[in-house]
Amino acid sequence: MKVEIQVGDVVKLNSGGPNMAIESIDKDDNMSCTWFEGSQRLSSAFHKDLLKKVTPIGNTFKVGRG
């Protein structure tokens, strides 16, 4: 069973990389993700099949819409 990914969840690419927060999901299941490299905020979109949900350890963050 595949775990559902929702806005605000922390994910990682199946191939590895940094933890990323889901900011939005479009109708084609592309997920807009945000992550940090040092103090620089980066973002990109990835299809849900390329991502896995993670349970981060230590410093965590959650993205929400205000």
N, CA, C and O atoms as CSV, one atom per row, in Angstrom:
chain,resi,resn,atom,element,x,y,z
A,1,MET,N,N,0.846,-1.176,0.000
A,1,MET,CA,C,0.000,0.000,0.000
A,1,MET,C,C,0.893,1.242,0.000
A,1,MET,O,O,1.806,1.349,0.819
A,2,LYS,N,N,0.637,2.168,-0.903
A,2,LYS,CA,C,1.405,3.411,-1.016
A,2,LYS,C,C,0.861,4.426,-0.008
A,2,LYS,O,O,-0.351,4.585,0.140
A,3,VAL,N,N,1.775,5.108,0.678
A,3,VAL,CA,C,1.393,6.118,1.657
A,3,VAL,C,C,0.939,7.381,0.930
A,3,VAL,O,O,1.606,7.841,0.002
A,4,GLU,N,N,-0.191,7.940,1.350
A,4,GLU,CA,C,-0.685,9.188,0.764
A,4,GLU,C,C,0.189,10.343,1.211
A,4,GLU,O,O,0.557,10.436,2.382
A,5,ILE,N,N,0.519,11.218,0.285
A,5,ILE,CA,C,1.299,12.414,0.576
A,5,ILE,C,C,0.364,13.611,0.478
A,5,ILE,O,O,-0.404,13.738,-0.476
A,6,GLN,N,N,0.437,14.500,1.489
A,6,GLN,CA,C,-0.428,15.670,1.549
A,6,GLN,C,C,0.402,16.940,1.676
A,6,GLN,O,O,1.586,16.887,2.005
A,7,VAL,N,N,-0.225,18.075,1.415
A,7,VAL,CA,C,0.424,19.366,1.621
A,7,VAL,C,C,0.893,19.445,3.070
A,7,VAL,O,O,0.147,19.119,3.993
A,8,GLY,N,N,2.139,19.882,3.259
A,8,GLY,CA,C,2.726,20.000,4.590
A,8,GLY,C,C,3.576,18.813,4.993
A,8,GLY,O,O,4.359,18.910,5.938
A,9,ASP,N,N,3.438,17.684,4.289
A,9,ASP,CA,C,4.251,16.505,4.603
A,9,ASP,C,C,5.706,16.742,4.223
A,9,ASP,O,O,6.013,17.565,3.361
A,10,VAL,N,N,6.592,16.004,4.881
A,10,VAL,CA,C,8.015,16.026,4.551
A,10,VAL,C,C,8.306,14.801,3.699
A,10,VAL,O,O,7.938,13.682,4.056
A,11,VAL,N,N,8.969,15.021,2.570
A,11,VAL,CA,C,9.265,13.959,1.612
A,11,VAL,C,C,10.723,14.028,1.192
A,11,VAL,O,O,11.449,14.966,1.522
A,12,LYS,N,N,11.125,13.007,0.457
A,12,LYS,CA,C,12.466,12.936,-0.114
A,12,LYS,C,C,12.324,12.245,-1.459
A,12,LYS,O,O,11.430,11.418,-1.642
A,13,LEU,N,N,13.194,12.577,-2.397
A,13,LEU,CA,C,13.207,11.852,-3.664
A,13,LEU,C,C,13.534,10.386,-3.405
A,13,LEU,O,O,14.325,10.086,-2.511
A,14,ASN,N,N,12.950,9.479,-4.157
A,14,ASN,CA,C,13.260,8.053,-4.014
A,14,ASN,C,C,14.750,7.791,-4.189
A,14,ASN,O,O,15.285,6.843,-3.615
A,15,SER,N,N,15.422,8.621,-4.975
A,15,SER,CA,C,16.852,8.451,-5.232
A,15,SER,C,C,17.724,9.103,-4.161
A,15,SER,O,O,18.949,9.007,-4.224
A,16,GLY,N,N,17.110,9.762,-3.181
A,16,GLY,CA,C,17.857,10.410,-2.104
A,16,GLY,C,C,17.739,11.920,-2.188
A,16,GLY,O,O,16.890,12.447,-2.905
A,17,GLY,N,N,18.598,12.612,-1.450
A,17,GLY,CA,C,18.575,14.071,-1.447
A,17,GLY,C,C,18.036,14.618,-0.146
A,17,GLY,O,O,17.836,13.872,0.813
A,18,PRO,N,N,17.798,15.932,-0.105
A,18,PRO,CA,C,17.364,16.583,1.132
A,18,PRO,C,C,15.892,16.326,1.440
A,18,PRO,O,O,15.107,15.986,0.555
A,19,ASN,N,N,15.535,16.496,2.711
A,19,ASN,CA,C,14.130,16.493,3.082
A,19,ASN,C,C,13.493,17.747,2.509
A,19,ASN,O,O,14.098,18.819,2.508
A,20,MET,N,N,12.258,17.603,2.020
A,20,MET,CA,C,11.539,18.710,1.395
A,20,MET,C,C,10.118,18.739,1.933
A,20,MET,O,O,9.560,17.697,2.277
A,21,ALA,N,N,9.533,19.920,2.006
A,21,ALA,CA,C,8.139,20.079,2.425
A,21,ALA,C,C,7.262,20.270,1.191
A,21,ALA,O,O,7.629,20.986,0.260
A,22,ILE,N,N,6.103,19.622,1.199
A,22,ILE,CA,C,5.140,19.770,0.107
A,22,ILE,C,C,4.352,21.060,0.316
A,22,ILE,O,O,3.715,21.240,1.354
A,23,GLU,N,N,4.396,21.958,-0.668
A,23,GLU,CA,C,3.656,23.221,-0.600
A,23,GLU,C,C,2.319,23.149,-1.314
A,23,GLU,O,O,1.343,23.754,-0.871
A,24,SER,N,N,2.265,22.412,-2.418
A,24,SER,CA,C,1.011,22.282,-3.162
A,24,SER,C,C,1.076,21.044,-4.044
A,24,SER,O,O,2.149,20.518,-4.338
A,25,ILE,N,N,-0.110,20.595,-4.458
A,25,ILE,CA,C,-0.235,19.424,-5.327
A,25,ILE,C,C,-1.206,19.798,-6.439
A,25,ILE,O,O,-2.312,20.267,-6.171
A,26,ASP,N,N,-0.785,19.588,-7.703
A,26,ASP,CA,C,-1.687,19.932,-8.805
A,26,ASP,C,C,-2.536,18.728,-9.213
A,26,ASP,O,O,-2.392,17.642,-8.653
A,27,LYS,N,N,-3.410,18.926,-10.178
A,27,LYS,CA,C,-4.351,17.875,-10.589
A,27,LYS,C,C,-3.680,16.676,-11.239
A,27,LYS,O,O,-4.283,15.607,-11.333
A,28,ASP,N,N,-2.423,16.840,-11.694
A,28,ASP,CA,C,-1.679,15.739,-12.306
A,28,ASP,C,C,-0.728,15.061,-11.323
A,28,ASP,O,O,0.147,14.298,-11.731
A,29,ASP,N,N,-0.897,15.338,-10.026
A,29,ASP,CA,C,-0.081,14.772,-8.943
A,29,ASP,C,C,1.373,15.236,-8.969
A,29,ASP,O,O,2.260,14.533,-8.484
A,30,ASN,N,N,1.620,16.426,-9.538
A,30,ASN,CA,C,2.934,17.050,-9.417
A,30,ASN,C,C,2.935,17.828,-8.110
A,30,ASN,O,O,1.987,18.553,-7.808
A,31,MET,N,N,4.000,17.672,-7.340
A,31,MET,CA,C,4.070,18.255,-6.011
A,31,MET,C,C,5.138,19.334,-5.960
A,31,MET,O,O,6.306,19.089,-6.260
A,32,SER,N,N,4.719,20.529,-5.575
A,32,SER,CA,C,5.642,21.646,-5.411
A,32,SER,C,C,6.319,21.485,-4.055
A,32,SER,O,O,5.656,21.472,-3.018
A,33,CYS,N,N,7.655,21.360,-4.073
A,33,CYS,CA,C,8.429,21.082,-2.866
A,33,CYS,C,C,9.380,22.228,-2.554
A,33,CYS,O,O,9.873,22.900,-3.460
A,34,THR,N,N,9.636,22.447,-1.263
A,34,THR,CA,C,10.586,23.450,-0.802
A,34,THR,C,C,11.569,22.792,0.148
A,34,THR,O,O,11.193,21.952,0.966
A,35,TRP,N,N,12.845,23.185,0.032
A,35,TRP,CA,C,13.881,22.698,0.935
A,35,TRP,C,C,14.945,23.773,1.082
A,35,TRP,O,O,14.922,24.780,0.374
A,36,PHE,N,N,15.868,23.558,1.993
A,36,PHE,CA,C,16.924,24.533,2.248
A,36,PHE,C,C,18.289,23.914,2.031
A,36,PHE,O,O,18.532,22.763,2.392
A,37,GLU,N,N,19.179,24.699,1.433
A,37,GLU,CA,C,20.604,24.380,1.358
A,37,GLU,C,C,21.291,25.515,2.092
A,37,GLU,O,O,21.440,26.616,1.561
A,38,GLY,N,N,21.709,25.235,3.326
A,38,GLY,CA,C,22.210,26.306,4.183
A,38,GLY,C,C,21.050,27.239,4.487
A,38,GLY,O,O,20.009,26.793,4.968
A,39,SER,N,N,21.214,28.520,4.214
A,39,SER,CA,C,20.132,29.479,4.451
A,39,SER,C,C,19.350,29.786,3.173
A,39,SER,O,O,18.434,30.608,3.189
A,40,GLN,N,N,19.709,29.130,2.070
A,40,GLN,CA,C,19.038,29.383,0.788
A,40,GLN,C,C,17.814,28.481,0.634
A,40,GLN,O,O,17.914,27.259,0.733
A,41,ARG,N,N,16.655,29.105,0.390
A,41,ARG,CA,C,15.410,28.367,0.168
A,41,ARG,C,C,15.310,28.029,-1.309
A,41,ARG,O,O,15.416,28.905,-2.168
A,42,LEU,N,N,15.103,26.742,-1.595
A,42,LEU,CA,C,14.972,26.263,-2.971
A,42,LEU,C,C,13.609,25.608,-3.145
A,42,LEU,O,O,12.991,25.177,-2.172
A,43,SER,N,N,13.142,25.534,-4.392
A,43,SER,CA,C,11.873,24.854,-4.651
A,43,SER,C,C,11.852,24.308,-6.066
A,43,SER,O,O,12.510,24.827,-6.968
A,44,SER,N,N,11.075,23.244,-6.235
A,44,SER,CA,C,10.877,22.629,-7.540
A,44,SER,C,C,9.662,21.718,-7.441
A,44,SER,O,O,9.173,21.438,-6.346
A,45,ALA,N,N,9.179,21.259,-8.587
A,45,ALA,CA,C,8.038,20.344,-8.616
A,45,ALA,C,C,8.500,18.965,-9.070
A,45,ALA,O,O,9.345,18.834,-9.955
A,46,PHE,N,N,7.925,17.936,-8.443
A,46,PHE,CA,C,8.238,16.544,-8.760
A,46,PHE,C,C,6.931,15.759,-8.792
A,46,PHE,O,O,6.007,16.065,-8.038
A,47,HIS,N,N,6.844,14.748,-9.661
A,47,HIS,CA,C,5.666,13.888,-9.681
A,47,HIS,C,C,5.667,13.012,-8.434
A,47,HIS,O,O,6.728,12.633,-7.937
A,48,LYS,N,N,4.478,12.692,-7.930
A,48,LYS,CA,C,4.356,11.928,-6.682
A,48,LYS,C,C,5.088,10.590,-6.732
A,48,LYS,O,O,5.548,10.114,-5.695
A,49,ASP,N,N,5.209,9.968,-7.909
A,49,ASP,CA,C,5.877,8.668,-8.005
A,49,ASP,C,C,7.378,8.764,-7.754
A,49,ASP,O,O,8.031,7.742,-7.542
A,50,LEU,N,N,7.938,9.974,-7.773
A,50,LEU,CA,C,9.372,10.170,-7.535
A,50,LEU,C,C,9.684,10.442,-6.070
A,50,LEU,O,O,10.850,10.566,-5.697
A,51,LEU,N,N,8.634,10.536,-5.224
A,51,LEU,CA,C,8.808,10.953,-3.837
A,51,LEU,C,C,8.380,9.881,-2.853
A,51,LEU,O,O,7.519,9.051,-3.144
A,52,LYS,N,N,9.002,9.918,-1.676
A,52,LYS,CA,C,8.565,9.071,-0.570
A,52,LYS,C,C,8.442,9.935,0.674
A,52,LYS,O,O,9.236,10.851,0.888
A,53,LYS,N,N,7.443,9.637,1.490
A,53,LYS,CA,C,7.217,10.366,2.732
A,53,LYS,C,C,8.265,9.925,3.746
A,53,LYS,O,O,8.588,8.740,3.837
A,54,VAL,N,N,8.795,10.878,4.506
A,54,VAL,CA,C,9.797,10.556,5.519
A,54,VAL,C,C,9.363,11.111,6.865
A,54,VAL,O,O,8.585,12.062,6.949
A,55,THR,N,N,9.886,10.493,7.913
A,55,THR,CA,C,9.714,10.998,9.262
A,55,THR,C,C,11.048,11.574,9.681
A,55,THR,O,O,11.950,10.829,10.063
A,56,PRO,N,N,11.192,12.902,9.615
A,56,PRO,CA,C,12.484,13.512,9.923
A,56,PRO,C,C,12.841,13.393,11.397
A,56,PRO,O,O,11.970,13.323,12.264
A,57,ILE,N,N,14.132,13.372,11.656
A,57,ILE,CA,C,14.660,13.322,13.017
A,57,ILE,C,C,15.384,14.634,13.269
A,57,ILE,O,O,16.109,15.119,12.400
A,58,GLY,N,N,15.199,15.208,14.437
A,58,GLY,CA,C,15.896,16.457,14.759
A,58,GLY,C,C,15.089,17.660,14.344
A,58,GLY,O,O,13.876,17.706,14.548
A,59,ASN,N,N,15.766,18.642,13.756
A,59,ASN,CA,C,15.096,19.879,13.348
A,59,ASN,C,C,14.113,19.586,12.236
A,59,ASN,O,O,14.488,19.065,11.186
A,60,THR,N,N,12.867,19.917,12.464
A,60,THR,CA,C,11.833,19.679,11.459
A,60,THR,C,C,11.186,20.997,11.076
A,60,THR,O,O,11.292,21.991,11.794
A,61,PHE,N,N,10.526,20.988,9.954
A,61,PHE,CA,C,9.780,22.156,9.526
A,61,PHE,C,C,8.537,21.682,8.817
A,61,PHE,O,O,8.498,20.582,8.265
A,62,LYS,N,N,7.531,22.516,8.837
A,62,LYS,CA,C,6.291,22.207,8.142
A,62,LYS,C,C,5.847,23.478,7.438
A,62,LYS,O,O,5.861,24.558,8.027
A,63,VAL,N,N,5.459,23.350,6.200
A,63,VAL,CA,C,5.037,24.504,5.421
A,63,VAL,C,C,3.525,24.590,5.464
A,63,VAL,O,O,2.833,23.598,5.233
A,64,GLY,N,N,3.021,25.758,5.754
A,64,GLY,CA,C,1.584,25.963,5.772
A,64,GLY,C,C,1.223,27.226,5.020
A,64,GLY,O,O,2.069,28.094,4.805
A,65,ARG,N,N,0.009,27.323,4.633
A,65,ARG,CA,C,-0.480,28.521,3.941
A,65,ARG,C,C,-1.151,29.419,4.976
A,65,ARG,O,O,-2.014,28.971,5.731
A,66,GLY,N,N,-0.748,30.690,5.005
A,66,GLY,CA,C,-1.303,31.608,6.007
A,66,GLY,C,C,-2.270,32.584,5.446
A,66,GLY,O,O,-2.809,33.411,6.182
